[in-house]
Amino acid sequence: MKLTEPGWQNTIVISGDVAAAAGEGRRFFPEHGPDYAVELISHRVFATGVVAQTYRVGGRPQYA
């Protein structure tokens, strides 16, 4: 299933390769230092619309 038209207001669908981190608390990634690529290894979409994603470190990133 591919989400192209969300059924809720004030939502934007982003497609393609996207790197994002959001939230508060202790940093998951260091503020300075080398970047790391991540690879999606599993995902689950719940009936509420919440998506759980599991990533692993994929080595060095490749930028377009």
C-alpha positions in Angstrom: 0.0 0.0 0.0 1.4 3.4 -0.9 0.1 6.5 0.8 -0.4 9.3 -1.7 -3.5 11.1 -0.4 -3.7 11.2 3.4 -7.2 11.2 4.9 -6.4 13.8 7.6 -5.9 17.6 7.6 -2.7 19.6 7.6 -0.6 16.6 6.2 2.0 16.5 3.5 3.1 13.2 1.9 6.9 13.1 1.4 8.2 10.6 -1.1 11.6 9.4 -2.0 14.7 9.3 0.2 14.2 11.4 3.3 16.3 11.7 6.4 14.5 13.2 9.3 14.7 13.1 13.1 12.2 14.7 15.4 11.5 14.9 19.1 13.0 15.9 22.4 15.3 14.4 25.0 18.7 12.8 24.6 20.2 13.0 21.1 20.1 9.8 19.1 22.7 11.1 16.6 25.8 13.1 17.7 25.6 16.8 16.9 29.1 16.7 15.4 31.1 14.1 13.7 30.7 11.7 10.7 27.3 11.1 9.2 25.9 7.5 9.1 23.5 6.0 6.6 20.6 4.1 7.9 18.7 1.3 6.2 15.0 0.5 6.8 14.8 -3.2 7.8 11.2 -3.4 8.9 8.0 -1.4 9.3 4.5 -1.8 10.7 1.5 0.4 10.1 -1.1 0.4 12.9 -4.8 0.9 12.5 -4.4 4.3 14.2 -2.1 5.5 11.4 1.1 5.3 13.6 4.0 3.8 11.8 6.8 1.9 13.6 10.0 1.7 11.7 13.2 -0.2 12.5 16.5 0.9 11.0 20.1 -0.4 11.1 23.3 1.5 10.4 24.2 1.2 6.8 27.7 2.5 6.7 28.6 5.8 5.1 25.8 7.9 3.5 25.7 8.6 -0.3 24.5 12.1 -1.2 22.8 13.0 -4.5 
